[in-house]
């Protein structure tokens, strides 16, 4: 039995098992025949064709590169979607997992009532092909928890599932999870989830990326999607036009400030100025760009270690505590 933490996010899919972590864009597109492969390009990674539920699919960066159209899980209806099944199978393959597994995953706070649907979707046997080779994963145990609690568990549990931070566990902790299409807010009081101080908002990094993409299109006549903008911000805050790099720092700062104010407005409705909260954990892929804005309003906010992977790592720790190795 293998234990897995799985975070199928709107922007990226992340998964963790013993000694291995993977991450790839949550993008799926129909596979097409590639007529030429040259021996200068290393195979592997995105060059896999996944056969799932009667379809053939590319996943992640390779789907963005080769597929005629792509889709991502962007709404509440992601439970039950074929896209989720494809991303799940791709994650299991890239982790090198097969056979019986126990896993923990999450849902946004606002949609947590859909957890039974997601548990049903993930439970049981999944048979799929990778480059025409059959693989099988059997999900024996599955738990679905509120998404931001993954980061909370990554902060209080060690990689054996044991309690490792008594101070946070005994305190009142806010978790602010800034993702691609959703920002989640959760409050834990002595480990207890606090319903009336937890919620989700659709104002997230994609809103900032769309604003940046609009300005880039106006200034440089260059069309970018949210993943393109995300890559640009992570790699020098510049875009290339006809091979020449153009700095977009000013465009990014303006958009990020506007979105941060919206996120902080939602936080204020739930937590006020945070005076009754001992610590605020800032997590999610948006943490790198947003933490400084959050810290100005909440000086007791700290960015968790490797925030883009924190939920998946916490899911893994929780699964270990619940089911063992």
N, C-alpha and C positions, 0 to 999 in steps of 0.2 A: 504494500500500500504506500503510495507516494502522497505527500501533503503539498498543497499548492495555494498560494495567494494570487487571485486573479482580479485585475482592475480593467474592465473594458470601458475605457473612457471615451468621451465624444471626440477627443483629439488624438489620444494615443492609447494603445492597449499595452498594459504592463503585466508581467507575471513573474512570480518568484517561487522557486522550490529550493531544496537543500543545495546550497553552493552555486546556484545559477539564477540569473535575472535577465529578462529580455524586455525590449520595448520596441514598438513599431507603430506607425500612423494607423489609426482606425479607419482605413480606406479599403474598400473592396470594389473590384471591377471585373467584368467578364474577361476570361482569358482569350487571347487571340493567338494565332499561329505566328511564331517568330521565324521568319524565313532565313535569317542569317545570324549565326553566333560566331564571333571571332575568338581566337585562343588567347588574345591579350586581356580579356575580361575574365576575372575569376568567377566561377559558378558558385551557386549557393545563395544564402540570404533571400533576397526578393525574387530569385529566379525559379521559384516553386509554383507549380500549378496545383491548386487544391480542388479536388472533386468532392463536393458537399451537396447533398440533397438534390442530386440529378443535374447540378450545374458545374462548370469549370471556372475557377476564379483565380485572379491575381490578387495579392494582398500587399498593403503598405506602399512603400515608395515605388515598387515595381508596377503596381496598379496605376499610380499617378503617371508613370512614364509611358505605359504601353496600352492601357485599356481605353476604349473609345468613350466610355463614361464611367464614373465612379459614384459610390454612395458611402455614406457614413451614418452611424447611429446618432441622430440629433434630436430625438423627441422622446416623449414618454412611451410612445409605441415601440421603442427599441426592444422591449420584451416581446418575444414571439416573432421577431424579425429574422429573416434568413441571414441578414448581415451578421447578427450576433453569433449564429451557428458557425459561420465561416471564420469569424475572428477567433472564436473559441478553439476551433480545430487548428487554426494556424498557430495560436499561442501554445497549444499542447505539443505540436510538432516542433516548434522552435525551442521549446524547453527540453525536448528529448524525452517526453513523458509518454508512457503507454501502459495498458493494463488498468488495474484498479487504482482510483485516486480519491482523496478527500480534499475538498476545496472550500475556501471562503471567498466571497466576492461582495460587492456593495451596490447600492442604489442611491441616487440623490435623496436627500431628506424628504422633499416634498412628495416623492413618488415611492416612498418606502412601503406603502400599502400594497404595491405590486409585487412584493417579495415572493409570494407563493407562486405566482406565474413564472418568475425567473427561476426559482428552485425547480419547478416542474420541467422547464425548458432544458436546464443543464443536467438534471439527474438522469442516470441510466447510461446505456451504451451508446457511444458515438463511433460509427464506422465511416471512414473517409479515405480518400486517396491523396497521395502527394507524389506528383510526377508518375501517376499510374500505379504506385505501390500502395497497397492497402495498409492502413493503420487503424488501431482500435484503442479507445479510451473508455473506461467504465467508471462513471462518477457514482461512487457508493454513498458518500456523505457530502452534503452541500449546506452551507450556511450563508445567508444574505444579511448583511448588517448595514446601518446607515453609512454612506460613503466616507464622510470625514472621520468616523471613528476608526478607520484604518490607520490614519496618521496618529491618532491618539494612542492606539495600541502599539504602534511602532515606537512611540516615545516611552511607554511604561513597561513593555514586555521585552525580554531578550529573545535571541534566536532559538531558544529551547522552549519558549512559551511561558517562562517564569517571570513573575513580577520583579522588575529591576529598578523601578523609580517610585519609591514609597511616597515621596513628596507630592509628585503630580497625581498619583493615585488617590491620595487623601485630600486633594485640593479641589478647587472650583476652576475648571479649565475650559476656555473657549477654543474651538477649532474653526479656523477660517480656511476653507479649501477652494482655491481659485483655479478652476479648470478652463477648458476651451469654450464650452457652451453653457456651463452651469457653475455658479458659485454657491457653495454649501456653508451653512453656519450651524454649528452644533455646540451645545454646552453640556459638560460632564461635571456632576457634583458628587464627589466621593465615588467615582466610577459610574454613577447613575446618569442615564440620559435624561435631559431636562426638555420636555416637549415644548413648553411655551417660550423657550429661548433658542429654538432650533428651527431652521427653515432653509429653503433654496431660492435662488434667483437666477433668471436667465441672463442677467448682465454679467459677462465674464470676458475672457481674453478675446474671444471671437469678435466681440463688439469693438474692441480697440483695434484688432487686426483689420476689420472691415473699414474703419475710419482711415487707418494708415494706407490701405490698398486704394481707397478712393483718392487720397491725396497723391499717391504715387502715380496713379493713372492720369490725373490732371497734369502733373508736372513732367512726367517722363513718358507718357503714352504706353505704359507697361501694365498689363493685366496680371494681378497676383491673386491667389486664393489664400485662405487663412493659414494653411501649412507653409506656403511660400513666405509669408510675412513672418511667421514664427521662426522659420529657418534663418531669415535675414537678421532678426533681432538676436538670435543666439550666436550669430557668426559675424560680428563686427558692425552690425547696424548699417549695412549698406546693401544696395541692389546693383546688379550689373545691367547696363543698357549698351548693346553693341560692344560688349567686352569691357566697358569702362565702368568702374565702381562709382556709385553715387551715394553719399552719406544721407541717411534718412533719420538721424537722431532727433532733429527738431520736430519732424512730423510725428515720430514715435512718442516723444515726451508730451506733446500736446494731447494726443489721443489717450495715452495711458493716464494722464492726470484726470481727464474727463471721466473715464471709466472708474478710476479709483474713487472719485467722489461719489459716484452712484453706489459702489460697493460699500463705502463707509456710511452712506446714508441708510442702507439696509441694516448694517451692523448696529447703528445707533438706535434703530427701532427695537432691536432685540436686546441689546446689551448696554444701551446708554453710553456713558463714557468708560465703561468697563471697570468701575471702581470696586465692584463686588466680585470681580474675577481675578484670580491669583496670577494666571498666565494665559496668554493667547498664543496658540500654535498656528503659524501661517504655513500652509502646505499647498500642494498642487503645482502644476507646471507654470502657473502665473506668478508664483511666489517671487521668482528672481526679479521680475520687472515691477511688481507691486509692493514688495515688502517695505521699501523706504516710505511710500505713501502711508501704509498702514501704521508704521512705527511712529510717524509724526502725530497721529491721532491717539494711538495706543502704545505708549512707551514701554509697556510690559509685553509687547508682542515679540515673538522670536520665530525665525524661520527654521523649520525642522531640517534635519540632515537629508540631503538629496530629496527635496520635496516632491519632485515629479514621480518618485518611486515609493514614497512613504506609505501611501494607501495599500499598495500591493504587498509591501513588506509587512505592514501591520496585519493585513488579512492572513498572511502566512503565519505570523506569530500567534494570532488568535486560533487558527486552525490547529497548530501544534498543541496549544493549551487545551483545546476542546477534544481532539482525537489522538494526540500524540503522533509519533513518526510511523 
